[in-house]
Amino acid sequence: METQTSDTSNDSIQQLADELKQRRDELKLKYNLGKAEVRDRWDELEKEFQQAQSKLKQVGEEMKDSAHESRLQFKVFLKNLSERYDTLREELKN
């Protein structure tokens, strides 16, 4: 039962990471056409996205054995980054 919970939790983290990558890819296209003042925020988000990708690879194995709290913290990190991409997307619409 523990393994199933861990697998489900890891799957949801991977799903969040995949959704984040999709948002990022969409914004990357708009960024190239975007306003100059948005570029600094994009660059900051890009750094964090790269860190998230590295962490996901690095933590993948560790998450199998790590505490539930660690997985939750990483999910919160991914959701926060995703929300910031959404905010930037809304600003690019204007």
C-alpha positions in Angstrom: 0.0 0.0 0.0 2.9 2.4 0.8 4.4 1.7 -2.6 1.2 2.5 -4.4 0.9 5.8 -2.5 4.5 6.7 -3.3 4.0 5.8 -7.0 0.8 7.9 -7.1 2.6 10.8 -5.5 5.5 10.5 -7.8 3.2 10.3 -10.8 1.4 13.5 -9.7 4.8 15.3 -9.3 5.7 14.1 -12.8 2.4 15.4 -14.1 2.9 18.8 -12.5 6.4 18.9 -14.0 5.0 18.0 -17.4 2.3 20.7 -17.2 4.9 23.2 -16.1 7.1 22.4 -19.1 4.1 22.9 -21.4 3.2 26.3 -19.9 6.9 27.2 -20.2 7.1 26.2 -23.8 4.0 28.2 -24.7 5.3 31.3 -22.9 8.7 30.9 -24.6 7.0 31.5 -27.9 5.2 34.5 -26.7 8.4 35.8 -24.9 10.2 36.1 -28.2 7.5 38.5 -29.3 7.0 40.0 -25.8 7.6 43.3 -24.1 11.1 44.2 -23.0 10.1 44.7 -19.4 8.9 41.1 -19.2 12.3 39.7 -20.2 13.9 40.1 -16.8 11.0 38.2 -15.2 11.2 35.5 -17.8 15.0 35.1 -17.2 14.4 34.7 -13.5 11.7 32.1 -14.2 13.9 30.3 -16.6 16.6 29.9 -14.0 14.1 28.5 -11.6 12.7 26.2 -14.3 16.2 24.8 -15.0 16.7 24.3 -11.3 13.4 22.4 -11.1 14.3 20.2 -14.0 17.6 19.4 -12.3 16.0 18.7 -9.0 13.4 16.5 -10.6 16.1 14.3 -12.1 18.2 14.3 -9.0 15.4 13.7 -6.5 13.6 11.1 -8.6 15.4 8.2 -6.9 15.5 9.9 -3.5 11.7 10.4 -3.6 11.1 6.7 -3.6 12.5 6.5 -0.1 11.9 10.1 1.1 9.3 11.4 3.5 5.9 12.4 2.3 6.7 16.0 3.4 9.6 16.3 1.0 7.4 15.3 -1.9 4.7 17.8 -0.8 7.3 20.6 -0.6 8.5 19.8 -4.1 5.0 19.8 -5.4 4.3 23.2 -3.8 7.5 24.5 -5.5 6.4 23.3 -8.9 2.9 24.7 -8.4 4.3 28.1 -7.4 6.5 28.2 -10.4 3.6 27.2 -12.6 1.5 30.0 -11.2 4.2 32.5 -11.9 4.4 31.4 -15.5 0.6 31.9 -15.7 0.9 35.4 -14.3 3.5 36.2 -16.9 1.3 34.8 -19.6 -1.5 37.1 -18.6 0.8 40.1 -18.7 1.9 39.2 -22.2 -1.7 39.1 -23.3 -2.0 42.8 -22.5 
